[in-house]
Amino acid sequence: MGRQGAYYLNGYTQYSAKHFGVENAQPDPGWSSWKATLNTYNYRNLTIRHHPGTFAEYVGDYSTNVLNEIGVKVVRRQESEPKPFFLWLSHIAPHVGLPHEPDDPKRLPTPNVDHRDRDTFSDLGNVRSPAFNQSDMSGTPAAVRKLPKFGKKMSRQIREFRQQRVESLQAVDRGIRRLVGTLRETGQLRETVIIFTSDNGYSLGEHRLPKGKILPYQEIENTPLYMRGPGIPSDRVVNDPVSMSTDLAPTILDLTDTPAPYQPDGISLNDLVHHPGPSNRHVVVEAWRPGGAPLYTGLRTERYLYVKYATGEVELYDLHRDPHQLDSLARDPKYRDIRKELAKKLAIMHDCRGRGCHELPDPGRAAAR
């Protein structure tokens, strides 16, 4: 995607000012048209550097609606174009952003909500996960274990935080409906594959985290992933571990019969959809601290999550028996063999390449019963 590829979202404002000033956008390798946002986290003061086109400001317009309109225009423009097209549309919601609103909780930054959606989910209620404000944190690393339990005041703020996140997504939902409707109106829907996902999950009070997206817990690691298109069964559900960061590119290449320039670490989800069944695939999970210092690396199997922190601390969860990750098995002698096996597999996959990242023997056969 060229040297600008890493700057389409975070950091693009500074990058754009340094390299282009206020002039029109420069060509970017790999894209016939691109529209990179500046002031991305300000929902009502969005600026877009268009190419081809001009440098445009959308002061006062709700950014989700602006991007929805751009997506619809692209689809309509492609109606008369015989060549297939690829559209990548990214919304900021439900990320935090400006401007602030009078009912924002004091300690939790929230997204800005479109006027028509404000307070439409006031009856949403509290987070119902058993991990919410978790009582026993004895099996977690010291940095997590020291998080204090929060009281009713913070619980109320989390409820408002959650409500505003859901409300901010209503404009995204309307945009998706418009996009699919436009594809249908223009006769392109039957030949179009739609992939819907998100960049990460989020903690809303689970494991004593009022907010956050770094730690290796289900509400943070799990993200929505839907595929719709020709040849994809509408009733198919895939439960295999999937990695968005490595699997989406080979999936799109496979769907378009485009050869990869090298053997990718990920797999085609299209193949997974059409050939479901038992799988021994494992997925690496990892995170870094701000500044680049490693925080942890881990391995996710169909059943287990094994995590080793930079401090040497370990977490192990049986996700079948303990889906909310309330009881780490890292010190349970019944799971010693599983820990050893997963540690070996993690060491192999930590530096894997290509097909070596696709599948390994399943350590779950040694599971404690």
C-alpha positions as CSV (number, residue, x, y, z in Angstrom):
1,M,0.0,0.0,0.0
2,G,3.0,2.3,-0.1
3,R,4.6,4.3,2.6
4,Q,1.4,6.1,3.5
5,G,-0.4,2.9,4.3
6,A,0.2,3.0,8.0
7,Y,-1.2,6.6,8.3
8,Y,-4.8,6.3,7.0
9,L,-6.1,6.7,10.5
10,N,-4.0,7.4,13.6
11,G,-1.3,9.9,13.0
12,Y,-2.4,10.8,9.5
13,T,-3.2,14.4,10.5
14,Q,0.5,15.0,11.4
15,Y,1.8,13.0,8.5
16,S,-0.3,14.9,6.0
17,A,0.7,18.3,7.3
18,K,4.3,17.4,7.3
19,H,4.4,15.9,3.8
20,F,1.6,17.7,1.9
21,G,0.8,20.9,3.8
22,V,-2.7,22.1,2.8
23,E,-2.3,21.1,-0.9
24,N,-4.4,18.4,-2.6
25,A,-3.6,14.8,-1.8
26,Q,-0.8,13.1,-3.7
27,P,-1.2,9.8,-5.6
28,D,-1.0,6.7,-3.4
29,P,0.2,3.4,-4.9
30,G,-2.5,0.7,-5.0
31,W,-5.6,2.9,-4.8
32,S,-7.5,4.6,-7.6
33,S,-9.4,6.7,-5.1
34,W,-8.8,7.3,-1.4
35,K,-10.2,9.6,1.2
36,A,-8.1,9.9,4.3
37,T,-9.6,11.6,7.4
38,L,-8.0,14.3,9.5
39,N,-9.4,15.3,12.9
40,T,-10.7,11.7,12.8
41,Y,-11.8,11.6,16.4
42,N,-13.9,14.7,16.2
43,Y,-17.3,13.5,15.1
44,R,-18.4,17.0,14.0
45,N,-15.3,18.6,12.6
46,L,-14.1,16.0,10.1
47,T,-11.7,16.9,7.4
48,I,-10.9,14.6,4.4
49,R,-8.0,14.7,2.0
50,H,-9.5,13.4,-1.2
51,H,-7.6,11.9,-4.1
52,P,-8.6,12.6,-6.7
53,G,-10.3,15.7,-5.5
54,T,-9.7,18.4,-3.0
55,F,-9.0,19.0,0.7
56,A,-12.6,19.2,2.2
57,E,-13.9,20.2,5.6
58,Y,-17.3,18.9,7.0
59,V,-17.8,21.3,9.9
60,G,-21.0,20.5,11.9
61,D,-21.8,17.3,9.8
62,Y,-21.8,14.0,11.7
63,S,-18.8,12.1,10.5
64,T,-20.5,8.7,10.3
65,N,-23.1,10.2,8.0
66,V,-20.4,11.8,5.8
67,L,-18.6,8.5,5.3
68,N,-21.9,6.7,4.7
69,E,-22.7,9.1,1.9
70,I,-19.2,8.7,0.4
71,G,-19.6,4.9,0.4
72,V,-23.0,5.1,-1.4
73,K,-21.6,7.5,-4.0
74,V,-18.7,5.0,-4.7
75,V,-21.2,2.2,-5.2
76,R,-23.4,4.3,-7.6
77,R,-20.3,5.3,-9.6
78,Q,-19.3,1.7,-10.0
79,E,-22.7,0.8,-11.5
80,S,-21.5,1.7,-15.0
81,E,-18.0,0.4,-14.5
82,P,-17.5,-3.2,-15.8
83,K,-14.4,-3.9,-13.7
84,P,-14.9,-5.2,-10.1
85,F,-14.1,-2.9,-7.3
86,F,-12.8,-3.0,-3.7
87,L,-14.3,-0.6,-1.2
88,W,-12.8,-0.3,2.3
89,L,-15.0,1.8,4.6
90,S,-14.0,2.4,8.2
91,H,-16.1,4.2,10.8
92,I,-14.8,5.7,14.0
93,A,-17.9,4.8,16.0
94,P,-18.0,3.6,18.7
95,H,-14.5,5.0,19.5
96,V,-14.3,7.9,21.9
97,G,-14.3,11.3,20.3
98,L,-15.3,15.0,20.4
99,P,-17.2,17.1,21.1
100,H,-18.2,16.3,24.6
101,E,-21.8,16.1,25.6
102,P,-23.5,17.3,28.9
103,D,-24.4,13.8,30.0
104,D,-20.9,12.3,29.4
105,P,-19.6,10.4,32.4
106,K,-16.7,12.3,34.1
107,R,-14.2,9.5,34.2
108,L,-15.0,7.6,31.0
109,P,-14.5,9.2,27.5
110,T,-17.4,8.5,25.2
111,P,-18.2,8.7,21.5
112,N,-20.3,11.6,20.2
113,V,-23.8,10.5,19.4
114,D,-25.9,11.6,16.4
115,H,-28.7,13.9,17.6
116,R,-31.5,11.5,16.4
117,D,-30.0,8.7,18.4
118,R,-29.4,10.4,21.8
119,D,-31.0,8.5,24.7
120,T,-32.6,6.0,22.4
121,F,-31.0,3.2,24.5
122,S,-31.6,4.7,27.9
123,D,-33.2,1.4,29.0
124,L,-30.2,-0.7,27.9
125,G,-29.3,-1.7,31.5
126,N,-26.0,-2.8,33.0
127,V,-23.4,-5.2,31.7
128,R,-24.6,-8.7,32.7
129,S,-21.3,-10.7,32.4
130,P,-20.2,-12.6,35.5
131,A,-16.8,-11.0,34.9
132,F,-18.2,-7.5,35.6
133,N,-16.4,-6.0,38.6
134,Q,-14.9,-9.5,39.2
135,S,-14.5,-10.4,42.9
136,D,-11.7,-13.0,42.8
137,M,-8.7,-11.8,40.8
138,S,-6.2,-14.2,42.4
139,G,-5.2,-16.0,39.2
140,T,-4.5,-12.8,37.2
141,P,-1.1,-11.1,36.7
142,A,-0.1,-8.6,39.4
143,A,-0.8,-5.6,37.3
144,V,-4.4,-6.8,36.7
145,R,-4.9,-8.2,40.2
146,K,-4.2,-4.8,41.8
147,L,-7.1,-3.2,40.0
148,P,-9.6,-2.1,42.7
149,K,-13.2,-3.1,42.7
150,F,-15.3,-0.1,41.7
151,G,-18.5,1.1,43.4
152,K,-22.0,2.1,42.3
153,K,-20.9,5.5,41.0
154,M,-18.5,4.0,38.5
155,S,-21.1,1.3,37.6
156,R,-23.5,4.0,36.7
157,Q,-20.8,5.7,34.6
158,I,-20.1,2.5,32.8
159,R,-23.8,2.1,32.1
160,E,-23.9,5.5,30.4
161,F,-20.6,4.8,28.6
162,R,-22.1,1.6,27.2
163,Q,-25.3,3.3,26.3
164,Q,-23.6,6.0,24.2
165,R,-21.4,3.4,22.4
166,V,-24.5,1.5,21.3
167,E,-26.3,4.7,20.3
168,S,-23.3,5.9,18.3
169,L,-23.5,2.6,16.3
170,Q,-27.0,3.3,15.1
171,A,-25.7,5.7,12.4
172,V,-23.3,2.9,11.3
173,D,-26.2,0.5,11.0
174,R,-28.1,2.9,8.9
175,G,-25.1,3.3,6.7
176,I,-24.8,-0.4,6.2
177,R,-28.4,-0.6,5.3
178,R,-28.0,2.2,2.7
179,L,-24.9,0.6,1.3
180,V,-26.6,-2.8,0.8
181,G,-29.7,-1.2,-0.5
182,T,-27.7,0.8,-3.1
183,L,-25.9,-2.4,-4.2
184,R,-29.3,-4.0,-4.6
185,E,-30.8,-1.1,-6.5
186,T,-27.8,-0.9,-8.9
187,G,-27.8,-4.7,-9.6
188,Q,-24.5,-5.3,-8.0
189,L,-25.4,-7.1,-4.7
190,R,-25.5,-10.6,-6.2
191,E,-21.9,-10.2,-7.3
192,T,-20.6,-8.5,-4.2
193,V,-19.0,-10.0,-1.1
194,I,-19.4,-7.9,2.0
195,I,-17.1,-8.5,5.0
196,F,-18.2,-6.8,8.2
197,T,-15.9,-6.6,11.2
198,S,-14.3,-4.4,13.9
199,D,-10.8,-3.7,14.9
200,N,-11.1,-4.9,18.5
201,G,-13.5,-5.7,21.3
202,Y,-13.7,-3.7,24.5
203,S,-14.0,-4.1,28.3
204,L,-16.9,-2.3,30.0
205,G,-16.2,-3.2,33.6
206,E,-15.3,-6.9,33.1
207,H,-12.3,-8.0,35.1
208,R,-12.4,-4.6,37.0
209,L,-11.5,-2.7,33.8
210,P,-14.0,0.2,33.4
211,K,-12.6,0.6,29.9
212,G,-9.8,-0.9,27.8
213,K,-8.9,-3.1,24.9
214,I,-5.4,-4.5,25.5
215,L,-5.7,-7.5,27.9
216,P,-6.3,-11.1,26.6
217,Y,-9.9,-11.5,27.7
218,Q,-12.9,-12.6,25.6
219,E,-14.8,-9.3,25.6
220,I,-11.6,-7.7,24.2
221,E,-10.4,-10.3,21.8
222,N,-13.7,-11.4,20.3
223,T,-15.0,-9.2,17.5
224,P,-17.9,-9.5,15.0
225,L,-17.0,-11.0,11.7
226,Y,-19.7,-11.6,9.1
227,M,-19.4,-12.5,5.4
228,R,-22.2,-12.2,2.8
229,G,-22.0,-12.9,-0.9
230,P,-22.4,-15.3,-3.8
231,G,-21.8,-18.9,-2.8
232,I,-21.6,-18.2,1.0
233,P,-24.3,-20.2,2.8
234,S,-26.5,-17.9,4.9
235,D,-26.8,-20.4,7.8
236,R,-23.1,-21.2,8.1
237,V,-21.4,-20.5,11.5
238,V,-17.7,-21.0,11.8
239,N,-16.3,-21.5,15.3
240,D,-12.6,-22.0,14.4
241,P,-10.1,-19.4,15.8
242,V,-9.8,-16.6,13.3
243,S,-7.2,-13.8,13.1
244,M,-8.4,-10.6,11.4
245,S,-4.9,-9.2,11.1
246,T,-3.7,-12.2,9.0
247,D,-6.8,-13.8,7.5
248,L,-8.6,-11.0,5.8
249,A,-6.0,-10.3,3.1
250,P,-5.8,-14.0,1.9
251,T,-9.6,-14.2,2.1
252,I,-10.0,-11.3,-0.3
253,L,-7.3,-12.6,-2.6
254,D,-9.0,-16.0,-2.7
255,L,-12.4,-14.5,-3.4
256,T,-11.0,-12.5,-6.4
257,D,-8.8,-15.4,-7.7
258,T,-5.8,-13.2,-7.2
259,P,-2.5,-15.0,-6.5
260,A,-0.7,-13.8,-3.4
261,P,2.8,-12.3,-3.9
262,Y,4.1,-14.6,-1.1
263,Q,2.7,-17.3,1.1
264,P,0.6,-15.4,3.8
265,D,0.6,-16.3,7.4
266,G,-3.2,-16.3,7.4
267,I,-5.7,-18.5,5.7
268,S,-8.7,-17.9,3.5
269,L,-11.9,-17.7,5.4
270,N,-13.7,-18.6,2.2
271,D,-12.1,-22.0,2.3
272,L,-13.1,-22.3,6.0
273,V,-16.7,-21.5,5.2
274,H,-17.0,-24.1,2.5
275,H,-15.0,-26.8,4.3
276,P,-16.1,-26.6,8.0
277,G,-15.2,-29.3,10.5
278,P,-12.7,-30.2,13.2
279,S,-9.6,-28.0,13.0
280,N,-6.3,-28.0,14.9
281,R,-5.6,-24.4,14.0
282,H,-4.1,-22.1,16.7
283,V,-3.9,-18.3,16.6
284,V,-1.2,-16.2,18.2
285,V,-2.4,-13.2,20.4
286,E,0.0,-10.5,21.5
287,A,0.1,-7.0,22.7
288,W,2.7,-4.2,23.3
289,R,2.8,-1.4,25.8
290,P,2.9,2.2,24.5
291,G,6.4,2.7,23.2
292,G,6.9,-0.8,21.8
293,A,7.7,-2.8,24.9
294,P,6.1,-6.3,24.8
295,L,3.2,-6.9,27.2
296,Y,2.3,-10.5,26.5
297,T,2.2,-13.2,23.8
298,G,-0.2,-16.1,23.8
299,L,-1.9,-18.9,21.9
300,R,-5.6,-19.4,21.3
301,T,-6.9,-22.8,20.4
302,E,-10.4,-24.0,19.8
303,R,-10.6,-24.7,23.6
304,Y,-7.8,-23.0,25.4
305,L,-6.2,-19.6,25.8
306,Y,-2.6,-19.6,27.1
307,V,-0.8,-16.3,27.7
308,K,2.7,-15.6,28.9
309,Y,3.4,-12.0,30.0
310,A,6.8,-10.2,29.7
311,T,7.0,-10.5,33.5
312,G,7.0,-14.3,33.2
313,E,3.5,-14.6,34.6
314,V,1.1,-17.0,32.9
315,E,-2.6,-17.3,32.5
316,L,-4.4,-20.4,31.2
317,Y,-8.2,-20.7,30.6
318,D,-10.4,-23.5,29.5
319,L,-12.9,-21.5,27.4
320,H,-15.3,-24.4,27.2
321,R,-15.8,-24.6,30.9
322,D,-14.9,-21.0,31.8
323,P,-15.9,-18.8,28.9
324,H,-15.8,-15.6,31.1
325,Q,-12.2,-16.4,32.2
326,L,-12.9,-16.2,35.9
327,D,-10.5,-19.0,37.0
328,S,-7.0,-19.2,35.6
329,L,-5.6,-22.7,35.5
330,A,-2.0,-21.7,35.3
331,R,-1.2,-23.2,38.7
332,D,-3.6,-26.2,38.5
333,P,-1.5,-29.4,38.5
334,K,-4.2,-31.2,36.5
335,Y,-3.4,-28.9,33.5
336,R,0.4,-29.1,33.8
337,D,0.8,-31.2,30.6
338,I,-1.5,-28.8,28.7
339,R,0.6,-25.8,29.9
340,K,3.8,-27.4,28.7
341,E,2.4,-28.4,25.4
342,L,0.9,-24.9,24.7
343,A,4.1,-23.3,25.7
344,K,6.0,-25.4,23.2
345,K,3.5,-24.6,20.4
346,L,3.7,-20.9,21.3
347,A,7.4,-21.0,21.0
348,I,7.1,-22.5,17.5
349,M,4.4,-20.1,16.3
350,H,6.0,-17.0,17.8
351,D,8.2,-16.7,14.7
352,C,6.2,-18.8,12.2
353,R,5.9,-17.8,8.6
354,G,3.5,-18.9,5.8
355,R,2.0,-22.4,6.1
356,G,3.8,-22.9,9.4
357,C,1.2,-20.5,11.0
358,H,-1.8,-22.4,9.7
359,E,-2.1,-25.6,11.8
360,L,-0.3,-27.5,14.6
361,P,-1.1,-30.7,16.4
362,D,-3.9,-30.2,19.0
363,P,-2.6,-30.2,22.6
364,G,-6.2,-30.4,23.8
365,R,-6.1,-34.2,23.5
366,A,-4.1,-34.2,26.7
367,A,-6.9,-32.2,28.4
368,A,-7.9,-32.9,32.0
369,R,-11.4,-34.3,32.0
